[in-house]
Amino acid sequence: MWRTGSWNMRGIIVYEPDAASQQKWYINEYIKNMAALGHELELVTTKALADMESEGVPADFAVIRTMDPGVSSGLEKSGIRCFNGSLAGSLSADKGKAYDFVGEKTEVPFMPLMQTPHYPLVLKKRFCHGGRDVHYISDGRQLDRLTSTGLHNFIMQQPCDTPGIDVRVYILGGRIRAAMKRINPLARDMAADYSEKFRSNFCLGGKAEVYDVDSDREMKDYVNQILAKLPLDFGGLDFIFHGGHPVFNEIESVAGARMLYAYTDIDIVKEYCHYISESLKKSRLRDRLKCRYCVAGRERNEDE
């Protein structure tokens, strides 16, 4: 391990190169907060990480802020603790895997998937992020134009009956920390076309407000069912509404925090860094206890 002191640990925060240039304030908040806790944290892009992996990555832990699940999987094989781990990363990156996981492991509902198109439908790229590459399709010509290379990289899904409104439940340390309702400005405009209002992502212009998930027992139960099967250090579980009830939409292992900073007094990066530090401390304590037991066992064997 690459420890810089008796307790201080060295970590990396991993971003795609383009995202790193756009998220300088957010990255610096991580570096500043980890330094305040006595840990060194360095920005490493996925490109730089690929170059250093052959000689070993100089880190005890990694904060993963890329959608590529191969990054966390590779680091975990090297014994580096990843926040989040590869399972959360793979389910976040691939919407098809996420629906399979939720369908097999829980009783949480989601909008039915289609093997053959029945219009209208919602078309999603399996590997997309932030509401991009999600389309409302009303006829076959639209579908053919968007899937000219085939349907294997897409998901077709029945549209919900409440477009333009969803809830992101923020998870910290495997528990609910907060929830935000996102609303497309046209969501309540009955004259607006479904295709104009079905996406509510904050980064695409959606409005936001705090959502009391504790008062929504159905949604809270669904969240807890998923968390019972999915280790999630920090991320988001997104829900849409159909027939007056919440239904699962997607998992975000690299959830943004702009809504929390804009509408609440939660300093989520500071809280996440404290969680990371405490997790590392507990992990190191377990390692020390294992060593003691190993030494004690060897000494007993020698005495015998």
C-alpha positions in Angstrom: 0.0 0.0 0.0 1.1 3.6 -0.7 0.6 5.1 2.7 2.1 8.5 3.3 2.0 8.2 7.1 0.8 6.2 10.0 -2.8 6.9 9.1 -2.8 9.3 6.1 -3.7 7.5 2.9 -3.2 8.3 -0.7 -6.1 8.3 -3.1 -7.0 9.2 -6.7 -10.2 10.7 -8.1 -10.9 9.4 -11.6 -12.5 11.4 -14.3 -12.8 11.2 -18.1 -10.5 14.0 -19.5 -13.4 16.2 -20.9 -15.4 15.9 -17.7 -12.4 16.8 -15.5 -12.0 20.1 -17.4 -15.6 20.9 -16.7 -15.7 19.9 -13.1 -12.7 21.8 -11.6 -14.6 23.3 -8.6 -16.2 20.0 -7.7 -12.9 18.1 -8.0 -11.1 20.7 -5.8 -13.8 20.3 -3.2 -12.9 16.7 -2.9 -9.2 17.4 -2.8 -9.7 20.1 -0.1 -12.0 18.0 2.1 -9.8 14.9 1.9 -6.7 17.0 2.8 -8.6 18.4 5.9 -9.0 14.8 7.0 -5.3 14.0 6.5 -5.5 12.2 3.2 -3.9 13.0 -0.1 -6.2 13.0 -3.2 -5.0 13.5 -6.7 -6.9 13.9 -9.9 -6.2 11.2 -12.5 -7.9 11.0 -15.8 -8.9 7.6 -17.3 -6.2 8.2 -20.0 -3.5 8.7 -17.4 -4.7 5.8 -15.4 -4.4 3.4 -18.4 -0.8 4.6 -18.8 0.2 3.9 -15.2 -1.6 0.6 -14.6 1.2 -1.5 -16.0 3.5 -0.3 -13.2 0.9 -0.2 -10.5 -1.4 2.6 -9.4 0.1 4.6 -6.5 -3.1 4.7 -4.4 -4.8 3.1 -1.4 -8.3 4.2 -2.6 -10.1 5.7 -5.6 -13.1 7.9 -5.9 -14.7 6.8 -9.2 -16.3 9.6 -11.2 -16.4 7.9 -14.6 -19.1 5.8 -16.2 -16.7 3.2 -17.3 -17.1 0.2 -15.0 -13.8 -1.3 -16.2 -12.0 1.4 -14.3 -13.2 0.3 -10.8 -13.0 -3.4 -11.8 -9.3 -3.1 -12.7 -8.5 -1.1 -9.6 -10.3 -3.6 -7.3 -8.2 -6.4 -8.8 -5.2 -4.4 -7.7 -6.5 -4.3 -4.1 -7.6 -0.7 -4.3 -10.8 0.2 -2.5 -13.1 2.0 -4.9 -15.9 4.4 -4.0 -18.2 3.2 -5.8 -17.4 -0.3 -6.6 -17.6 -2.1 -10.0 -21.1 -3.5 -9.5 -22.6 -0.1 -9.0 -20.6 1.2 -11.9 -21.8 -1.6 -14.3 -25.4 -1.1 -13.4 -25.1 2.7 -13.8 -23.4 2.4 -17.2 -25.7 -0.2 -18.7 -29.4 0.5 -18.3 -30.3 -3.0 -19.5 -28.2 -4.6 -16.8 -29.9 -2.2 -14.2 -33.4 -3.4 -15.2 -32.3 -7.0 -15.2 -30.7 -6.6 -11.7 -33.7 -4.8 -10.2 -36.2 -7.3 -11.8 -34.2 -10.3 -10.5 -33.2 -9.1 -7.1 -36.1 -7.0 -5.9 -39.9 -6.6 -6.2 -39.4 -3.0 -7.4 -41.5 -2.1 -10.5 -40.3 -0.3 -13.6 -41.9 0.5 -16.9 -42.3 -2.6 -19.1 -39.5 -3.3 -21.7 -40.4 -4.1 -25.3 -38.7 -6.7 -27.5 -40.6 -5.4 -30.5 -41.8 -1.8 -31.0 -45.3 -0.8 -30.0 -45.9 2.9 -30.4 -45.5 5.3 -28.7 -42.4 4.2 -26.9 -39.4 5.6 -25.1 -36.1 4.7 -26.7 -32.9 4.7 -24.6 -29.3 3.9 -25.5 -28.1 1.3 -23.1 -25.0 3.3 -22.4 -26.1 6.9 -21.9 -26.0 9.5 -19.1 -27.8 12.7 -18.1 -30.9 12.2 -20.2 -29.0 12.3 -23.5 -29.9 9.7 -26.1 -33.3 9.2 -24.6 -36.1 9.8 -27.2 -39.9 9.6 -27.3 -40.8 7.7 -30.5 -44.2 7.9 -32.1 -43.7 6.0 -35.3 -41.4 3.6 -37.2 -39.6 6.2 -39.3 -38.3 7.9 -36.1 -37.2 4.5 -34.7 -35.4 3.5 -37.9 -33.6 6.9 -38.2 -32.2 6.6 -34.6 -31.4 2.9 -34.7 -29.9 2.7 -38.2 -27.1 0.4 -36.8 -29.5 -1.9 -35.1 -31.4 -2.2 -31.8 -28.8 -4.1 -29.8 -27.5 -1.0 -28.1 -31.0 0.3 -27.3 -33.8 -0.3 -24.9 -37.4 0.2 -25.8 -39.8 0.9 -23.0 -43.5 1.8 -22.4 -43.8 5.5 -21.6 -45.1 6.5 -18.2 -48.3 8.4 -17.9 -46.7 11.3 -15.9 -44.0 12.8 -18.2 -41.5 15.4 -17.1 -41.4 14.6 -13.4 -39.0 12.4 -11.6 -37.3 12.0 -8.2 -33.6 11.4 -7.6 -33.0 9.8 -4.2 -29.4 10.6 -3.1 -27.6 7.7 -1.3 -24.7 8.2 1.0 -23.0 5.2 2.7 -25.8 2.8 1.6 -28.5 5.1 3.2 -31.0 7.7 2.0 -29.4 11.2 2.5 -31.8 13.4 0.5 -34.2 13.5 -2.4 -34.9 16.0 -5.1 -37.9 16.2 -7.4 -37.0 17.3 -11.0 -39.6 19.0 -13.1 -39.7 19.8 -16.8 -41.1 23.4 -17.1 -43.7 22.0 -19.5 -44.6 19.0 -17.3 -48.0 20.5 -16.3 -48.8 22.1 -19.6 -51.6 20.0 -21.0 -51.1 21.5 -24.4 -47.5 20.6 -24.7 -46.5 17.5 -26.6 -45.2 14.5 -24.7 -42.0 14.6 -26.6 -41.3 18.1 -25.4 -41.8 17.4 -21.7 -40.9 13.8 -20.9 -37.3 14.5 -19.8 -36.8 16.4 -16.5 -33.0 16.3 -16.0 -31.6 19.3 -14.1 -28.6 19.5 -16.5 -31.1 19.8 -19.4 -33.0 22.7 -17.9 -35.3 21.0 -15.5 -36.4 22.7 -12.3 -35.9 21.1 -8.9 -37.3 21.1 -5.4 -36.7 19.1 -2.2 -38.8 15.9 -2.0 -39.8 14.4 1.3 -39.0 10.7 0.5 -39.8 9.8 4.2 -43.5 10.6 3.5 -43.5 8.4 0.4 -43.4 5.0 2.0 -43.7 3.2 -1.3 -40.7 4.9 -2.8 -38.7 4.5 0.4 -39.5 0.8 0.5 -38.3 0.5 -3.2 -35.0 2.3 -2.4 -34.3 0.1 0.6 -35.0 -3.1 -1.4 -32.4 -2.0 -4.0 -29.9 -1.0 -1.3 -30.2 -4.4 0.3 -28.8 -5.9 -2.8 -26.5 -3.1 -4.1 -23.5 -1.6 -2.3 -23.7 2.1 -3.1 -21.2 4.5 -1.4 -22.6 7.6 -3.1 -25.0 7.9 -6.0 -28.6 8.3 -7.0 -31.7 6.1 -7.5 -34.1 7.7 -10.0 -37.9 7.2 -10.0 -40.6 8.3 -12.4 -44.4 8.1 -11.8 -47.0 5.9 -13.4 -50.6 5.5 -12.3 -49.9 7.7 -9.3 -47.1 5.4 -8.0 -43.3 5.6 -8.2 -41.5 3.2 -10.6 -37.7 2.7 -10.8 -36.0 4.4 -13.7 -32.2 4.2 -13.3 -29.1 4.0 -11.1 -26.5 6.8 -11.1 -23.2 5.9 -9.6 -21.6 9.2 -10.7 -24.6 11.4 -9.6 -24.1 15.1 -9.8 -24.7 17.3 -6.8 -25.7 20.6 -8.3 -29.3 20.3 -7.1 -28.2 19.7 -3.5 -25.9 22.7 -3.5 -28.5 24.9 -5.2 -31.6 24.0 -3.1 -30.3 22.6 0.2 -27.6 23.4 2.8 -26.1 19.9 2.5 -22.4 19.9 1.7 -22.5 16.5 0.1 -18.8 16.4 -0.9 -17.8 17.1 2.7 -20.1 14.4 4.0 -18.9 11.9 1.4 -15.3 12.6 2.2 -16.0 11.9 5.9 -17.7 8.7 4.9 -14.7 7.7 2.8 -12.2 8.5 5.6 -14.3 6.5 8.2 -14.6 3.5 5.8 -10.8 3.5 5.2 -10.2 3.7 9.0 -12.5 0.7 9.6 -10.9 -1.3 6.8 -7.4 -0.6 8.2 -8.5 -1.6 11.7 -9.8 -4.9 10.3 -6.5 -5.5 8.5 -4.6 -4.9 11.7 -6.8 -7.3 13.6 -6.3 -10.0 10.9 -2.5 -9.5 11.2 -2.7 -9.9 15.0 -4.7 -13.1 14.7 -2.2 -14.4 12.1 0.8 -13.6 14.3 -0.9 -15.1 17.4 -1.7 -18.3 15.4 1.9 -18.7 14.2 3.2 -18.2 17.7 0.8 -20.9 19.1 1.9 -23.3 16.4 5.6 -22.6 17.2 5.0 -23.3 20.9 3.3 -26.5 20.1 
